Amino acid sequence: MFAMYANNHHDDGRVAVWCKAPLGFQSMMVGVAPKRFFVPPYVGVNGWVGVRLDVELDWKEVAGVVEQGYRMAAEKPPVRATRSKRPRAARS
């Protein structure tokens, strides 16, 4: 999942899209434009950013945020290091 639509979620008064975002993007955007961007509930702790759709906005900017979230979700997850398993001794 890379984006979610929210229409007055739990009566928060916002129509918005919540998007997966790279590290630091959420705090940067909320700091620069808090009337357009916010930390969404639940997924905000994982860096997702909320983009208000019920205020004056630039649709190209919204498209860029959504596309960025899609690209992040489409990337392959990092390969985890695993311990090598020793072959089992043959049973007689």
PyMOL commands that set and color helices and strands:
alter all, ss='L'
color gray80, all
select helices_A, chain A and resi 9-11+25-32+44-46+59-74
alter helices_A, ss='H'
color red, helices_A
select strands_A, chain A and resi 3-7+15-19+37-38+49-52
alter strands_A, ss='S'
color yellow, strands_A
deselect
rebuild
show_as cartoon
